[in-house]
């Protein structure tokens, strides 16, 4: 029976959470979870270099076959979004530089996969992740369980019979997948109409 590992990363500019699971058939177990501490580093470029080096060393140490990341969310603070996007991009580059397959999942999709609700709190996600993987001592910071949640989300998505039947298009629709990464998940209705104006049904006047 094939055995492989998945690494999940929750990007951050102060703490970057990560988790690695080992998969054997339909069985999944925890290998390691933790966080990369960046909060004392004031130089933003030094942070990016440190993220690249630490993610790379973790990949070399635990040898995951696939790396899944949480995609940046859209917020009101543009500067924060920019910094988060850079952190995610550098982590992604570290994985790609080591020839790992990379996947992205929207935050709501991850919460839904773990708890069944896209509006779940970080504490609820952490509780279910720990129960699912039989983690007796939860980490002090929730960034670590958030990273593990990304790995679990990818496991659930990639092993779903529905995803296997419908292929990559179904994965993109769930807010994840390699191709979804460059487009930030599933397309918005407005973007769909802009790209396909002939598909809009207008009411009769």
C-alpha distance (Angstrom), angle and dihedral (degrees) to the residues before:
residue distance angle dihedral
X1 . . .
X2 3.79 . .
X3 3.78 116.8 .
X4 3.79 123.0 -165.8
X5 3.79 142.0 150.4
X6 3.79 134.9 -120.4
X7 3.79 124.3 -158.1
X8 3.79 119.9 -154.6
X9 3.80 123.5 -162.0
X10 3.79 129.7 -165.5
X11 3.83 102.6 -162.9
X12 3.78 119.1 -137.8
X13 3.78 140.5 157.1
X14 3.81 96.3 -136.9
X15 3.80 101.1 27.0
X16 3.80 126.0 11.1
X17 3.78 113.0 -161.5
X18 3.79 123.3 -148.9
X19 3.76 139.0 177.9
X20 3.80 135.9 -179.6
X21 3.80 125.1 -154.2
X22 3.78 129.2 -173.0
X23 3.79 117.5 -138.5
X24 3.79 126.0 -156.9
X25 3.78 112.7 171.5
X26 3.80 105.8 -52.1
X27 3.80 92.9 -22.1
X28 3.78 120.1 100.3
X29 3.79 127.7 -176.0
X30 3.78 136.2 -180.0
X31 3.80 118.0 -102.6
X32 3.80 102.6 172.8
X33 3.78 141.0 -27.0
X34 3.77 132.1 -173.8
X35 3.78 144.7 119.6
X36 3.77 138.0 -96.4
X37 3.81 106.9 -125.6
X38 3.80 112.0 -138.6
X39 3.78 102.5 150.0
X40 3.82 96.2 103.5
X41 3.79 94.1 52.3
X42 3.80 112.8 96.5
X43 3.81 99.8 179.7
X44 3.84 106.7 84.7
X45 3.81 92.6 -155.7
X46 3.78 92.2 50.0
X47 3.81 86.7 53.8
X48 3.78 91.8 53.9
X49 3.79 91.8 49.1
X50 3.80 90.8 48.7
X51 3.82 91.5 50.0
X52 3.81 90.6 51.2
X53 3.80 92.7 49.3
X54 3.83 96.4 43.5
X55 3.79 95.8 45.9
X56 3.78 89.4 47.0
X57 3.79 92.7 50.6
X58 3.81 91.7 47.8
X59 3.80 90.2 52.3
X60 3.80 90.7 50.1
X61 3.80 91.5 47.3
X62 3.81 100.0 46.6
X63 3.82 99.0 25.3
X64 3.81 101.6 -144.9
X65 3.79 115.8 -170.5
X66 3.79 92.7 -147.3
X67 3.79 134.2 27.2
X68 3.81 121.6 -153.4
X69 3.80 124.1 -168.2
X70 3.76 135.3 -170.2
X71 3.79 108.7 -114.9
X72 3.83 117.9 -127.1
X73 3.79 115.2 -92.0
X74 3.77 123.3 -133.0
X75 3.79 112.5 -109.8
X76 3.76 139.1 162.0
X77 3.82 95.6 -102.9
X78 3.81 105.0 81.0
X79 3.81 94.1 -173.5
X80 3.80 92.0 53.7
X81 3.79 90.8 48.8
X82 3.79 90.6 50.6
X83 3.81 92.9 50.4
X84 3.80 91.9 46.7
X85 3.79 91.7 48.5
X86 3.79 90.9 52.2
X87 3.80 91.5 50.1
X88 3.79 90.9 50.3
X89 3.79 92.1 46.4
X90 3.80 93.0 51.9
X91 3.82 91.8 48.5
X92 3.80 88.7 49.3
X93 3.81 91.1 49.2
X94 3.81 90.3 52.1
X95 3.81 90.0 55.4
X96 3.80 94.0 44.1
X97 3.81 91.6 48.6
X98 3.81 87.1 60.6
X99 3.80 93.1 49.0
X100 3.80 96.0 -108.8
X101 3.79 122.6 150.7
X102 3.80 110.0 -111.9
X103 3.81 128.0 -151.5
X104 3.81 133.3 179.2
X105 3.79 131.7 -150.5
X106 3.78 130.2 -171.3
X107 3.84 115.4 -117.5
X108 3.81 92.9 -115.9
X109 3.79 91.1 49.9
X110 3.81 91.1 53.7
X111 3.80 93.2 50.0
X112 3.79 90.7 47.3
X113 3.80 92.2 50.3
X114 3.81 92.5 50.9
X115 3.80 103.5 36.4
X116 3.80 105.4 13.6
X117 3.82 90.6 -116.0
X118 3.77 126.3 88.9
X119 3.80 90.3 -154.5
X120 3.82 96.1 56.0
X121 3.81 119.0 136.2
X122 3.79 124.5 -115.6
X123 3.81 88.6 -110.1
X124 3.81 91.9 55.3
X125 3.79 91.0 48.7
X126 3.81 91.0 49.3
X127 3.80 92.5 49.3
X128 3.81 94.2 52.6
X129 3.82 93.5 42.5
X130 3.82 90.3 54.0
X131 3.82 92.8 46.9
X132 3.78 93.2 46.3
X133 3.81 93.9 50.5
X134 3.82 96.3 35.0
X135 3.80 92.8 -119.0
X136 3.81 103.9 170.8
X137 3.80 97.5 -171.9
X138 3.82 112.1 43.1
X139 3.81 115.0 -149.0
X140 3.79 119.1 -100.2
X141 3.80 92.3 -118.4
X142 3.80 124.0 53.4
X143 3.80 91.3 -142.8
X144 3.80 87.8 81.7
X145 3.81 94.7 53.9
X146 3.80 89.0 44.1
X147 3.80 88.5 57.3
X148 3.79 90.8 48.4
X149 3.81 89.3 48.8
X150 3.82 89.3 59.2
X151 3.81 90.0 53.7
X152 3.81 91.3 48.9
X153 3.79 91.5 47.1
X154 3.79 90.1 55.2
X155 3.80 91.0 47.5
X156 3.81 92.1 52.0
X157 3.79 92.5 45.3
X158 3.79 97.8 45.1
X159 3.81 94.2 46.4
X160 3.81 96.4 44.6
X161 3.83 112.3 118.9
X162 3.81 88.8 -142.3
X163 3.79 91.7 55.7
X164 3.79 90.7 46.9
X165 3.80 90.9 51.7
X166 3.80 96.5 47.1
X167 3.79 97.8 35.6
X168 3.79 129.1 -155.7
X169 3.80 94.9 -19.4
X170 3.81 90.3 64.6
X171 3.81 91.3 49.4
X172 3.80 90.9 52.3
X173 3.78 90.3 50.2
X174 3.79 89.7 55.4
X175 3.79 90.9 57.4
X176 3.78 97.7 -101.6
X177 3.76 144.8 83.9
X178 3.78 138.0 87.3
X179 3.80 95.0 -78.0
X180 3.78 92.1 45.4
X181 3.78 89.8 60.6
X182 3.77 95.9 74.8
X183 3.78 92.7 46.7
X184 3.79 100.2 42.3
X185 3.80 96.5 -113.8
X186 3.77 128.5 -59.8
X187 3.78 117.8 0.7
X188 3.73 121.2 -100.6
X189 3.79 119.6 -115.5
X190 3.80 90.5 -115.3
X191 3.77 92.6 53.9
X192 3.78 91.1 47.0
X193 3.80 91.0 54.7
X194 3.78 92.0 45.9
X195 3.78 90.7 54.3
X196 3.81 94.7 40.0
X197 3.84 107.7 34.5
X198 3.81 91.4 162.3
X199 3.82 90.6 63.7
X200 3.83 95.2 63.1
X201 3.78 113.9 103.5
X202 3.78 109.9 -149.0
X203 3.81 121.7 -159.8
X204 3.80 118.6 -110.0
X205 3.78 114.6 -105.3
